[in-house]
């Protein structure tokens, strides 16, 4: 009885297993053209098959099968072992372990990001020779490149690769050596060309005709932008940060070649291209956390649209609106009142910043005016309030995003640096520093003074550049100049007196405050000149009046003058003979 029941149960189990194999076979059939198993069709539908995700790696598939479902456990053990090898400085074993981790988890993006960073930033610092450090940085970038090949639709990995080529090679302590080694690394260049990164194109070559790390990083970033524009979503990164890096690498390239002594038309050209890239970035539609996109360079358009809406609202509501606006404007100081009465197109960026708070809460007051307006225009007035509220939200979002990346600063920097005078100012400082090092003191002083005059003009036109890194270098150059002329006090006529005082007292310069101080100084100077001119005119009038009075007095006749002169002045004979005659008279 027991034997027969056990036998029946075994038969039932076998039948059930066989029955389960049939749907599994049906579901798991491999793809063959349009046909295939259901799982295969789903993988193709959602683009998650190995061929869709990236390169197919037989070694990776073999390792995953060999773990018998314990891939997570194996990966954890390998991560721990990689850390141990790093601590023990066993670099070859570390790289082999990282390779195994990548084979086990080829589509886990953090594997590629973390371990590439580990190689390029952490392991590289363990070497003394900068050439060995460069090799380890290169290992990190190549590890990331493998990750990109394994994950074709991973914009974050592409961005990270571009970041490594730019930031790590261009901002490290050994950046000069790294940039030179990269420009001469033909093996790496060939590898990049195989990955469709055109390092042999003008877009990647620096002023010396060799690939530049910043420009190659930019090509990687552009590849990521094309990927996103084709419909791939950005994951684990904000669109703002994702899109700003490529244009900024152009700027960093221009800064780098200037620091390396290239201060001629090649630098101007680099800055012009950087400005064009930044302008394209400013006109790109950036997704936000709100249900609309923004353009960072679209503030002028927003100001214009708001002004048009307010004008239309004013026409609908008449004198009530005008009175409300005048009362609100009257609460501000006279200077800001003058700014508020200007058209939006006539206001400068600094003026807009001064009166930005004017529009805070403005719509609340306008809303009550709209509700109490004439019934024939009330509906349109209320609609305008809604449109103004939407514009205000776009203002806040655009202004917030611009502030996050300091958009106005980078735009002003790119615009200012492409000017011939800016390149000339940097060349003068560069030459002055060289002359100072070579103990040519008179020449250094002359070059410094010429450069400071040019920098004053630049700061007056672009006050925001006073927060640039080069402004700190300029301040140090000024201190060296003060040492050369053996003076601790800034002369009153020193061109950068305001800049030096603000840097000395506060350690940094507030661009808005600097601009205001310079404007106030110019206003005081203008008033002083007017006072001096008025004083000069007053003196001239006094002199003219005195001259006219002298001309109006009657002149004495010549005869009378001669008689008076003869009466008053004795003749020579009388003076000489007078005493002698008196003596003769006494004798007689």
Buried (B, 14 or more C-beta within 10 A) or exposed (E): EEEEEEEEEEEEEEEEEEEEEEEEEEEEBEBEEEEBBEBBBEBBEEEEBBEEBBBEBEEBEEBBEEEEEEBEEBBEEBBEBBEEBBEEEEBEBBBEBBBBBBBBBBBBBEBBBBBBBBBBBEBBEEBEEBEEBBBBBBBBBBBBBBBBBBBBBBBBBBBBBBBBBBBBBBEBEBBBBBBBBBBEBEEBBEBBEEEEBBBEEEBBBBBEEBBBBBBBBBBBBBBBBEBBEEEBEBEEEBBBEBBBBBBBBBBBBBBBBBBBEBBEEBBBEBBBBBBBBBBEBBEBEBBBEEEEBBBBBBBEEBBEBBEEBBEBBBEBBEEEBEEBBEEBBEEBEEEBBEBBEEEBEEBEEBBBBBBEEBBEEBBEBBBEBBEEBEEEBBEEBEEBBEBBBEBBBBBEBBBEBBEEBBBBBBBBBBBBBBBEEBBBBBBBBBBBBBBBEEEBEEBBBBBBBBBBBBBBBBBBBBBBBBBBEBBBBBBEBBBEBBEBEEEEEBEEEBBBBBBBBBBEEEEEBBBEBBBBBBBEEEEEEEEEEEEEEEEEEEEEEEEEEEEEEEEEEEEEEEEEEEEEEEEEEEEEEEEEEEEEEEEEEEEE
